C-alpha cells in the first residue's frame, strides 16, 4: 500500500518498475468473490451493514474512472464491508498497524461488480489482498498499479517475478 505523496522521483521509479516487469506479467485477476472468501478464510471478520461505510466504497468506485468503467451500464454496484476482529490472526494486523492507523478498526470494503477493494487501518492486509487478487488486463496498462503489485509481491516473499 503506497502511503506517501507522490513526487517526480517516485513516479519515475514506478515507470521504471513498469518497464522492467510489465512484459513478465500476465493477467491473473481473481473474481472479487474469491478475494472475499480468502479474507474470510484467513482472518476473523464480521460483515458490517452501515450505510455510510457502503457509501464510502461506492464513492471510491463511482468517483474514479478506472473503477467506474469496469461496471457495465446495466449493472448496479454492490458494496460489501467487513471489520477484521482483533483476535487470532487479526490480532497480528492490529499489533503491526502503521503509525498512521494505530488504534483504528481495520475495515475492508469491496464492490462486487468492478472488483474494487479498499482497506482502512492496515497496509499489511491491503498488500495481502492486492497480491492475492492480482491484476487484470486493464490494470497491466497502469504503471502505478504494476509498480505497486511488484512491490507487494516482493514484500510477500514471492520470488517468481
Protein Blocks (a to p, Z undefined) as FASTA:
>chain_A
ZZbdcdfklmmmmmmmmmmmmmmpccfbdcfklmmmmmmmmpccdddfbfklmmmmmmmm
mmpmklmmmpcfkbccddddddddfehjllmmmmmgcfklgoiacdddddfknopacdeh
iaklmmmmmmmnopafklmmpmklmmmmmmmmmmnopakZZ
